[in-house]
């Protein structure tokens, strides 16, 4: 019997090829979108799931005078890990990490460059379950000068030789030697910590580091006992800080624990989060899931609409089957068989679409997603089960509706009259287009916000700025490097700093001698050379720039931004910023204060998600620089880079040359926002396409049902435009209703989304109007094609056939 159901269903589907094609294509696109989003969401939710222990990251909320708003910070203090473990039985183990940066290593004649390495505690491999290929997990990092390499790094350095026990040299900066004590399997892509090597912190740790309460520069991870009440433990941290820092210093800090599995997707509000690979807002992950499901639902709605719309053509079939003894359940099974066959065919097409589009999706998402159907049979079973479920759900209502016809009425021709029982179908069409219009509005406003961020005047010029990372050796030769680089005519300016614009700049405490009292304030700060403001074209509103001709400028002169100037003058709001020039100012730990020599106009040194914080700029060569910036002539950029590479090779031959453009760095700041905009745009396009596909099918069927009416109207003199309007107006009314439904919801959702940006565009009315117009136009063109085709038919032939 089951075989017979499917054979009859297959014949019916082949007989009605047009509607079958519309349903298969629509369902396939919906399934493909849902499958792609499932792959992405599964990848995102898999981050750090391979670690089995009960791990948390220790974070801080910092709130100090001079800060625009409290900041959640991923960094913590060096003494916190061991001290917390000693004082709280809920904390079993701890591990700290901090960046060791790019490390050049040499083994015999082979040299490699490790792009990302960490200094880590000896307990690192006991907390984290990174797979160790060789070595002892318990002792690999215990001794000073120990290094654990990833499999890829070891292969590059040693080839096929056994790395364990071999001595490698960190060349370039010094001649420090390390012993390879372990090899890790390459770090999984779904780990928020990405590295090429781990160095034991016992190599460099100093006893006085344990007294450094107040310096935040490490990431601390804690293993808690099972069933620990995290909220109760966090409540004890305030007293802990007061005990070790004193009440006055501790009042600016609050500690909180972040579950390891939330670090990747739940850290968008956490700053100074330097070691969080592919950081992504988990709320977007859930939004993608919901939107992809909407696209699939729209495809299912198409099936329901077309199936019920075709009920008149299937009514006689149902009547005859019932007249010869078929039960309603048997007829319902027949229609469900057709639905399931459609879903299975759509699944095959959807898998093909996913395979073809995965490279584009990976490029867009910067992930390495795959669809391992045959290597993971369970996935294939899940897809087949999902297709069966979609087939049953999509066909359930049509099956119940069609199988419910009364045979006597059907055979008399009184069971179904075109135009009746269309309320649900109209509601479903409205739902389809309301979703599509919502996505169009979301895409338009997201694109507008991104363009706003790209085009906003951020207060400095980041175009045609090339960044070269500086090591300790390169710092020692910075002055010569600068002179040699400036010899090339395409390199117009060169400067250096210890941090990059577009990042969370480090913060520190400063003292300011005011009119009535000496104030202590926390400020972001950056170390620069005298040409920094000139190269980045940062405007001074008062005072002067640094000068190498004035010895006191080196280490005792400060330039503050307007936000800091307002903070310093809060007791004298009417005083001009010029009154700050010459006032005593300097870092809180120094006995001798310097002076403020200038006030810079506010500029967005961080992304536009954040408001401009107070900033102090100072000139100190003894602190060293982390990168060199050079402005190049756009027409000769390649020549300038080649000259820079040659200069580097002659002055710093032991270290590889690398560079990047600053505008690429700023583009990366908004990568997740851009990805969200693009994904929503793609889903909007798919939703519109599927909705129009269904609308096209409904319009075709409606035109077929009203063939006789159209012929009579033409004979009586009706024009083509009148007939086109007659057939189109009901559908266009539904689109108009969909716009009225979706526009307020889109306004509310996008208003909430824009609240994540400190600087944002307006919710312009024309974006909503344009979205409605586009939906109306696309739907109108879709329906009008069939309407015009029907109105152009020869009425004589139409009426003769009737």
C-alpha positions in Angstrom: 0.0 0.0 0.0 2.8 2.4 0.9 4.5 1.7 -2.4 1.2 2.5 -4.2 0.9 5.8 -2.4 4.3 6.9 -3.6 3.8 5.6 -7.2 0.6 7.6 -7.5 2.1 10.6 -5.9 5.0 10.5 -8.3 2.7 10.4 -11.3 0.7 13.4 -10.0 3.9 15.4 -9.4 5.2 14.6 -12.9 1.8 15.5 -14.4 1.8 18.9 -12.8 5.4 19.8 -13.6 5.1 23.5 -13.2 3.7 23.5 -9.7 6.0 20.7 -8.7 9.0 22.7 -9.9 7.9 25.8 -8.0 7.5 23.8 -4.8 10.8 21.9 -5.1 12.8 25.0 -5.9 11.2 27.0 -3.1 11.6 24.2 -0.5 15.2 23.5 -1.7 16.2 27.2 -1.2 14.6 27.3 2.2 16.3 24.0 3.2 19.6 25.2 1.9 19.4 28.5 3.8 18.4 26.6 6.9 21.2 24.0 6.5 23.9 26.7 5.9 22.8 28.6 9.0 22.7 25.4 11.0 26.3 24.7 10.0 27.3 28.2 11.0 25.4 28.2 14.3 26.7 24.7 15.2 30.2 25.9 14.6 29.7 29.0 16.8 28.1 27.1 19.6 30.9 24.5 19.5 33.6 27.0 20.7 35.6 25.7 23.6 33.2 22.7 24.1 36.0 20.2 24.0 37.3 21.4 27.4 35.7 19.2 30.0 36.5 21.0 33.2 34.4 23.6 34.9 36.4 26.6 33.7 35.7 30.4 34.0 37.6 33.5 32.9 38.2 36.1 35.5 37.1 39.5 34.3 36.8 43.0 35.9 34.4 45.9 35.8 36.5 49.1 36.1 34.9 52.4 37.1 37.3 55.3 37.8 37.1 59.0 37.8 37.7 60.2 34.3 36.1 57.2 32.5 33.0 57.9 30.4 31.3 54.7 31.5 32.1 51.5 33.4 34.1 49.1 31.4 34.0 45.3 31.4 37.6 44.2 31.0 39.0 40.7 30.1 42.3 41.4 31.8 43.2 40.8 35.5 46.1 41.2 37.9 49.0 38.8 38.0 48.6 37.9 41.8 44.9 37.2 41.5 45.1 33.6 40.3 47.2 32.0 43.0 45.8 34.3 45.8 42.2 33.4 44.8 43.1 29.7 44.8 44.7 29.9 48.2 41.8 31.7 49.8 38.7 30.2 48.2 38.2 26.4 48.4 35.7 26.6 45.5 38.7 27.4 43.2 40.7 24.2 42.5 43.2 25.5 40.0 44.2 28.6 38.0 46.1 29.4 34.9 47.3 32.8 33.5 48.3 33.7 30.0 49.7 36.8 28.4 51.0 37.4 24.9 54.5 36.6 24.0 53.8 38.1 20.5 55.5 37.0 17.4 58.5 34.8 18.1 61.4 33.8 15.8 62.8 30.4 16.6 65.9 28.6 15.2 66.9 25.0 15.3 70.3 24.3 13.7 70.0 26.0 10.3 66.2 26.1 10.2 64.4 29.3 11.2 60.7 29.8 11.5 58.4 32.6 12.8 55.6 31.8 15.2 52.9 34.4 14.7 51.2 34.0 18.0 52.6 32.6 21.3 51.7 32.9 25.0 53.5 32.9 28.3 51.5 30.5 30.4 51.5 29.1 33.9 52.7 25.5 34.5 49.1 24.5 35.1 47.9 25.5 31.6 47.7 22.0 30.2 46.0 20.7 33.3 43.1 23.1 32.9 42.7 23.1 29.2 42.2 19.9 27.2 44.2 20.7 24.1 45.4 17.4 22.8 49.0 16.6 23.6 50.7 14.4 21.0 54.0 13.9 22.8 55.3 15.0 26.2 53.9 14.9 29.7 50.9 17.1 30.3 51.7 17.4 34.0 55.3 18.5 33.7 55.7 20.0 30.2 55.6 23.6 31.4 57.0 23.2 34.9 60.7 24.1 34.2 62.0 27.5 33.1 62.9 27.8 29.4 60.3 25.1 28.4 58.3 25.5 25.2 55.4 23.4 23.9 54.9 23.7 20.1 51.9 22.9 18.0 52.2 20.1 15.5 52.4 22.5 12.5 55.2 24.6 14.2 57.2 21.5 15.1 56.9 20.2 11.6 58.2 23.4 10.1 61.1 23.6 12.6 62.2 19.9 12.9 60.7 18.3 9.8 60.4 14.5 10.5 62.8 14.6 13.5 61.6 14.1 17.1 61.2 17.5 18.7 61.2 16.4 22.3 64.3 17.4 24.3 65.6 19.5 21.4 67.0 23.0 22.1 65.8 25.9 20.1 67.0 29.5 20.1 64.9 32.6 20.1 66.9 34.8 17.8 66.7 38.5 16.9 65.9 39.9 20.3 68.4 37.9 22.3 69.9 34.4 22.3 67.5 32.8 24.8 67.4 29.1 24.5 64.4 26.8 25.2 63.8 23.1 25.4 60.9 21.5 23.6 59.0 19.6 26.2 55.8 18.8 24.3 54.0 18.9 21.0 50.3 19.7 20.8 47.9 18.8 18.1 47.0 21.9 16.0 44.7 24.2 18.0 41.0 23.5 16.9 39.4 26.2 14.9 36.6 26.4 17.5 38.9 27.5 20.3 38.9 31.1 21.4 42.6 30.8 22.2 44.7 30.4 19.1 48.4 30.0 19.3 51.5 28.4 17.7 53.5 27.8 20.9 53.4 28.0 24.7 56.3 29.2 26.8 56.6 28.6 30.5 56.1 31.8 32.4 58.6 30.6 35.0 61.3 31.7 32.5 60.6 35.4 33.0 58.5 35.7 36.2 59.9 37.9 38.9 59.0 37.6 42.7 57.8 41.2 42.8 55.1 40.5 40.2 53.1 38.9 43.0 52.9 42.4 44.6 51.6 44.1 41.5 48.1 44.7 42.6 46.6 47.2 40.2 48.4 46.2 37.0 46.0 44.5 34.6 47.8 42.6 31.9 47.1 38.9 32.1 44.1 36.7 31.4 43.3 34.5 34.4 41.3 31.2 34.1 39.9 29.4 37.1 38.7 25.8 37.5 35.8 25.7 40.0 34.6 22.7 41.9 31.4 21.2 40.7 28.2 22.7 41.9 29.9 25.9 42.9 27.4 28.7 43.4 29.1 31.3 41.1 27.0 34.2 42.2 27.8 33.5 45.9 31.5 33.2 45.0 31.5 36.5 43.1 29.8 38.2 46.1 33.0 37.5 48.2 35.3 39.1 45.7 34.7 42.7 46.9 36.1 41.9 50.4 38.9 40.0 48.7 39.9 43.2 46.8 39.7 45.4 49.8 41.9 43.0 51.8 44.7 43.0 49.2 44.4 46.5 47.6 43.0 48.7 50.3 39.5 50.2 50.3 40.4 53.3 48.3 42.1 51.4 45.4 39.6 48.5 45.4 36.6 50.8 44.9 37.3 51.1 41.2 37.1 47.3 40.6 34.5 44.6 40.6 35.3 41.1 39.7 33.1 38.7 37.8 33.4 35.2 36.4 32.6 34.4 32.7 31.9 30.7 31.8 34.5 29.5 29.3 31.8 28.5 26.8 30.5 32.1 26.8 33.9 33.7 26.1 33.6 33.5 22.3 30.0 34.5 21.8 29.3 36.5 25.0 32.1 39.0 25.1 30.9 41.8 22.9 30.6 44.1 25.9 34.1 43.2 27.2 37.0 45.4 26.2 40.7 44.7 26.2 39.8 41.2 24.9 43.0 40.6 22.9 42.9 36.8 22.8 39.5 35.9 21.6 39.7 34.5 18.1 36.8 35.2 15.7 34.9 36.9 18.5 31.2 37.1 17.5 28.0 38.2 19.1 26.0 35.1 20.1 22.7 37.1 19.8 23.4 37.4 16.1 23.9 33.6 16.0 20.4 33.1 17.3 19.0 35.8 15.0 20.5 34.0 12.0 18.9 30.8 13.2 15.5 32.4 13.5 15.7 34.2 10.1 16.9 31.0 8.3 13.9 29.2 9.9 11.6 32.0 8.6 12.9 31.4 5.1 12.1 27.6 5.4 8.7 28.5 6.8 8.0 30.8 3.8 8.9 27.9 1.5 6.5 25.6 3.4 3.8 28.3 3.2 4.3 28.2 -0.6 3.5 24.5 -0.6 0.4 24.9 1.5 -0.8 27.8 -0.6 -0.3 26.1 -3.9 -1.8 22.8 -2.7 -4.9 24.4 -1.3 -5.2 26.7 -4.3 -5.2 23.7 -6.6 -8.0 22.1 -4.6 -10.5 22.7 -7.4 -8.5 20.6 -9.9 -8.0 17.8 -7.3 -11.7 17.9 -6.0 -13.0 15.5 -8.7 -10.2 13.1 -8.0 -11.0 13.1 -4.3 -14.7 12.6 -5.0 -14.2 9.6 -7.3 -11.8 8.0 -4.8 -14.3 8.4 -2.0 -17.1 7.2 -4.1 -15.4 3.9 -4.8 -14.7 3.3 -1.1 -11.5 5.3 -0.2 -11.3 6.5 3.4 -10.3 10.0 4.3 -7.2 8.8 6.1 -6.1 6.9 2.9 -6.6 10.1 0.8 -4.7 12.1 3.4 -1.9 9.7 3.2 -1.8 10.0 -0.5 -1.4 13.8 -0.3 1.2 13.4 2.4 3.1 11.1 0.2 3.3 13.8 -2.5 4.5 16.3 0.1 7.2 13.9 1.4 8.4 13.1 -2.1 8.6 16.9 -2.8 10.6 17.4 0.4 13.0 14.6 -0.4 13.6 15.9 -3.9 14.1 19.4 -2.4 16.6 18.0 0.1 18.7 16.6 -2.7 18.7 19.9 -4.5 19.4 21.8 -1.2 22.5 19.7 -0.5 23.8 20.4 -4.0 23.1 24.2 -3.4 25.0 24.0 0.0 28.0 22.2 -1.6 28.2 24.9 -4.3 27.8 27.9 -2.0 29.9 26.8 0.9 33.1 28.4 -0.5 31.3 31.7 -0.7 29.8 31.3 2.8 33.3 30.5 4.2 34.8 33.5 2.6 32.0 35.7 3.9 32.1 34.3 7.5 35.8 33.7 7.7 35.1 30.2 8.9 35.9 26.7 7.5 32.5 25.2 7.5 31.9 21.8 5.8 29.1 19.3 5.1 30.5 15.9 5.9 27.5 13.8 4.8 29.3 10.5 4.2 31.9 10.8 6.9 29.2 11.4 9.4 26.2 9.1 8.7 24.4 10.5 11.7 24.2 13.9 9.9 22.7 12.3 6.8 20.0 10.6 9.0 19.3 13.9 10.7 18.8 15.6 7.3 16.5 12.8 6.0 14.5 13.1 9.2 14.3 16.8 8.9 13.2 16.5 5.3 10.5 14.0 6.3 9.4 16.4 9.1 9.2 19.3 6.7 7.3 17.2 4.2 4.7 16.1 6.8 4.3 19.6 8.3 4.0 21.3 5.0 1.6 18.7 3.7 -0.5 18.2 6.8 -3.0 21.1 6.2 -3.4 20.5 2.5 -3.9 16.8 3.1 -6.5 17.5 5.8 -8.2 20.1 3.6 -8.3 18.1 0.3 -9.3 14.9 1.9 -12.3 16.5 3.6 -14.3 17.1 0.4 -17.8 15.4 0.3 -18.0 13.1 -2.7 -21.6 13.9 -3.6 -21.1 17.7 -3.6 -17.8 17.3 -5.5 -19.3 15.2 -8.3 -22.2 17.6 -8.6 -19.7 20.5 -8.9 -20.9 22.3 -5.8 -18.1 21.5 -3.3 -15.6 24.2 -4.3 -16.1 27.6 -5.8 -13.0 29.7 -6.7 -12.7 32.6 -4.2 -14.0 30.7 -1.2 -11.9 29.4 1.7 -9.0 31.7 0.9 -8.7 33.5 4.2 -5.9 31.3 5.5 -4.1 31.5 2.2 -4.2 35.3 2.3 -2.9 35.3 5.9 0.0 33.1 4.8 0.8 35.4 1.8 0.8 38.4 4.2 3.1 36.5 6.5 5.5 35.7 3.7 5.8 39.2 2.5 5.8 40.7 6.0 8.9 38.6 6.7 10.5 39.6 3.4 9.8 43.3 3.9 11.1 43.1 7.5 14.4 41.7 6.2 14.7 44.3 3.4 14.3 47.1 5.9 16.8 45.4 8.2 19.3 45.1 5.4 18.9 48.7 4.3 19.4 50.1 7.8 22.3 47.8 8.6 24.0 48.9 5.3 23.3 52.5 6.1 24.9 52.2 9.6 28.0 50.5 8.1 28.3 53.3 5.5 27.8 55.8 8.3 30.7 54.3 10.2 32.9 54.1 7.1 32.3 57.7 6.0 32.1 59.4 9.5 34.9 61.8 10.1 36.7 60.1 13.0 39.1 62.9 13.6 42.3 61.5 12.0 43.4 60.3 8.6 43.9 56.5 8.4 44.2 56.3 4.6 47.4 55.1 3.0 49.0 54.4 6.4 51.2 51.3 6.4 52.0 49.6 9.7 55.2 47.7 10.4 55.5 45.7 13.7 58.6 46.5 15.8 60.5 44.1 17.9 63.1 45.0 20.6 65.9 44.9 18.1 63.9 47.1 15.6 63.2 49.6 18.4 66.9 50.0 19.0 67.3 50.9 15.3 64.2 53.0 15.1 65.9 56.3 14.4 67.9 54.9 11.6 64.9 53.0 10.2 62.9 56.2 10.1 65.7 58.2 8.3 66.2 55.5 5.7 62.5 55.1 5.0 62.1 58.8 4.5 64.7 58.7 1.8 62.1 57.3 -0.6 59.9 60.0 -2.2 56.7 57.9 -1.9 57.1 57.7 1.9 56.0 61.2 3.1 56.0 60.7 6.9 57.1 58.2 9.5 56.1 57.8 13.2 55.8 55.2 15.8 53.6 54.3 18.8 53.2 51.6 21.4 49.6 50.8 20.5 47.4 50.9 17.4 44.5 53.2 16.8 41.3 51.2 16.5 42.2 49.1 19.6 41.3 49.5 23.2 44.2 51.7 24.4 45.8 50.8 27.7 44.6 52.8 30.7 46.6 54.2 33.5 46.3 56.6 36.5 47.4 60.3 36.2 47.6 63.2 38.6 46.5 66.7 37.8 47.3 69.7 40.0 44.0 71.7 39.9 43.1 75.0 41.3 41.9 73.6 44.6 43.3 70.1 44.8 45.4 67.4 43.2 43.1 65.0 41.4 43.8 61.3 40.4 42.1 60.3 37.2 42.2 57.2 35.0 42.9 57.8 31.3 43.6 55.9 28.1 47.2 56.6 27.0 49.5 56.1 24.1 53.2 56.5 23.7 54.3 58.2 20.5 57.1 60.0 18.7 56.9 63.7 17.9 55.6 63.2 14.4 52.5 61.2 15.4 50.0 64.0 15.4 51.3 65.2 12.1 51.2 61.9 10.3 47.7 61.1 11.5 46.6 64.7 11.0 45.2 65.0 14.5 44.2 68.6 15.1 45.3 70.6 18.1 42.8 73.0 19.6 45.3 74.6 22.0 49.0 74.5 22.8 51.7 72.8 20.7 53.0 69.5 19.5 56.0 67.6 20.9 59.4 68.8 19.8 62.7 67.0 19.8 64.4 70.4 20.2 62.9 70.7 23.7 64.6 68.1 26.0 61.8 68.2 28.7 59.2 67.1 26.1 60.7 63.6 26.3 59.0 62.1 29.3 57.6 65.2 30.9 55.2 66.7 28.3 51.6 65.6 27.7 48.9 66.2 25.2 45.3 65.5 26.3 42.2 65.2 24.2 39.1 67.4 24.6 37.3 64.8 26.6 40.1 64.9 29.2 40.2 68.6 29.1 36.5 68.8 30.0 37.2 66.3 32.8 40.1 68.4 34.2 38.0 71.6 34.0 34.8 70.2 35.4 35.1 72.5 38.4 35.6 75.5 35.9 33.2 74.7 33.0 33.6 78.2 31.6 37.4 78.1 31.5 38.9 77.8 28.0 40.9 74.7 27.3 43.9 77.0 26.8 44.0 77.4 30.5 45.3 73.9 30.9 48.5 74.7 29.0 51.4 74.6 31.5 49.5 72.9 34.3 51.2 70.2 36.2 50.2 66.7 35.1 51.8 63.2 35.0 51.5 59.6 35.8 50.4 58.7 39.3 53.5 56.6 40.2 56.0 59.3 39.3 57.3 61.7 42.0 57.9 64.5 39.5 55.0 65.7 37.4 55.3 67.1 33.9 53.1 69.6 32.2 50.3 69.7 29.6 51.6 71.3 26.4 48.6 70.7 24.1 44.9 69.8 23.8 44.0 67.6 20.8 40.6 67.7 19.2 38.6 64.6 20.1 39.0 61.7 17.7 37.6 58.2 17.7 40.7 56.1 18.6 38.4 53.1 19.2 35.6 51.7 17.1 32.3 53.6 16.8 30.7 51.1 19.1 32.3 53.0 21.9 32.2 56.7 23.0 35.4 58.7 23.0 37.2 58.2 26.3 39.7 60.5 27.9 43.1 60.2 26.4 46.7 61.2 27.2 49.4 61.2 24.6 53.1 61.3 25.7 56.5 61.0 24.1 58.9 58.5 25.8 61.4 56.5 23.8 62.5 54.5 26.8 59.2 52.6 26.8 59.7 51.4 23.3 57.3 51.3 20.4 55.3 48.3 19.2 54.8 49.5 15.6 56.0 51.9 13.0 53.5 53.9 10.9 54.4 55.4 7.5 52.2 57.4 5.2 52.7 56.5 1.5 51.8 58.0 -1.8 48.8 56.0 -3.1 50.2 56.0 -6.7 53.5 54.6 -5.5 52.4 52.5 -2.6 54.0 49.3 -3.9 57.4 51.0 -4.5 57.3 52.4 -1.0 56.6 49.0 0.5 59.5 47.4 -1.6 61.8 50.2 -0.3 60.6 49.5 3.3 61.3 45.8 2.9 64.8 46.4 1.5 65.5 48.8 4.3 64.3 46.3 6.9 66.4 43.5 5.4 69.5 45.7 5.7 68.9 46.9 9.2 67.0 44.0 10.9 68.2 41.0 8.8 67.3 38.4 11.4 63.6 39.2 11.5 61.1 38.8 8.7 59.4 41.8 7.2 55.7 42.1 7.6 53.2 45.0 7.0 49.5 45.8 6.9 47.4 48.8 6.0 45.7 50.6 8.9 42.4 51.0 7.0 42.3 47.2 6.7 42.5 47.0 10.5 39.6 49.4 10.9 37.6 47.4 8.3 38.2 44.4 10.5 36.7 46.2 13.5 33.3 46.2 11.8 33.7 42.7 10.3 31.0 41.1 12.4 28.6 44.0 11.7 29.3 43.7 8.0 28.8 39.9 8.1 25.4 40.5 9.8 24.4 43.0 7.2 25.4 40.7 4.3 23.7 37.6 5.8 20.5 39.4 6.5 20.7 40.8 2.9 21.1 37.3 1.5 18.3 36.0 3.6 16.1 38.9 2.5 16.8 38.2 -1.1 15.9 34.5 -0.6 12.8 35.4 1.3 11.6 37.7 -1.5 12.5 35.2 -4.2 10.6 32.3 -2.5 7.6 34.5 -1.7 7.5 35.7 -5.3 7.9 32.1 -6.5 4.8 31.2 -4.6 3.0 34.4 -5.7 3.9 33.5 -9.3 2.4 30.0 -8.8 -0.8 31.4 -7.2 -1.2 34.0 -10.0 -0.7 31.4 -12.6 -3.4 29.2 -11.0 -5.7 32.1 -10.5 -5.4 33.1 -14.2 -6.1 29.5 -15.2 -9.2 29.4 -12.9 -10.6 32.6 -14.4 -9.8 31.9 -18.0 -13.5 31.9 -19.0 -14.2 35.1 -17.1 -11.2 36.8 -18.8 -12.5 35.7 -22.2 -15.9 37.1 -21.6 -14.6 40.4 -20.3 -12.4 40.8 -23.4 -15.3 40.0 -25.7 -17.3 42.7 -23.9 -14.5 45.2 -24.5 -12.3 45.1 -21.4 -8.8 46.4 -22.0 -5.6 44.6 -21.2 -4.7 47.0 -18.5 -8.2 46.6 -16.9 -7.8 42.8 -16.9 -4.3 43.0 -15.6 -5.4 45.2 -12.7 -8.3 42.9 -12.0 -6.1 39.9 -11.6 -3.3 41.8 -9.7 -5.1 44.0 -7.2 -6.0 41.3 -4.7 -2.4 40.2 -4.4 -1.0 43.7 -4.2 -3.5 44.5 -1.4 -1.9 41.6 0.6 1.6 43.1 0.0 0.4 46.4 1.3 -1.1 44.8 4.4 2.3 43.0 4.9 4.1 46.3 4.8 1.8 47.8 7.4 2.4 44.8 9.6 6.2 44.6 9.3 7.2 48.2 9.3 6.5 49.0 13.0 8.2 45.7 14.0 11.3 46.5 11.9 11.5 50.0 13.4 11.5 48.6 16.9 14.0 45.9 16.3 16.4 48.1 14.4 16.1 50.9 17.0 17.3 48.3 19.6 20.1 47.1 17.3 21.4 50.7 16.8 21.6 51.2 20.5 24.8 49.0 20.4 26.6 51.8 18.6 27.8 54.9 20.4 27.6 56.8 17.1 24.7 55.8 14.8 22.7 56.8 11.8 19.0 57.8 12.0 16.0 55.6 11.3 15.2 57.4 8.1 11.6 57.1 6.9 12.7 56.7 3.3 14.4 53.3 4.1 11.0 52.0 5.1 9.3 53.6 2.1 11.9 52.2 -0.3 11.5 48.7 1.2 7.8 48.8 0.8 8.1 50.1 -2.7 10.5 47.4 -3.7 8.3 44.7 -2.3 5.3 46.2 -4.0 7.2 46.5 -7.3 8.6 43.0 -7.2 5.3 41.5 -6.3 3.5 43.6 -9.0 5.9 42.5 -11.7 5.6 38.9 -10.6 1.8 38.9 -10.7 1.5 41.2 -13.7 3.5 38.8 -15.9 0.8 36.1 -15.6 -2.0 38.7 -15.6 -0.8 40.2 -18.9 -0.2 36.8 -20.4 -3.8 35.8 -19.5 -5.2 39.0 -20.8 -3.4 38.6 -24.2 -4.9 35.2 -24.8 -7.4 34.9 -27.7 -10.9 35.0 -26.2 -12.4 33.1 -29.1 -10.1 30.1 -28.4 -10.7 30.4 -24.7 -14.5 30.4 -24.9 -14.5 27.6 -27.5 -12.4 25.5 -25.1 -14.9 26.1 -22.4 
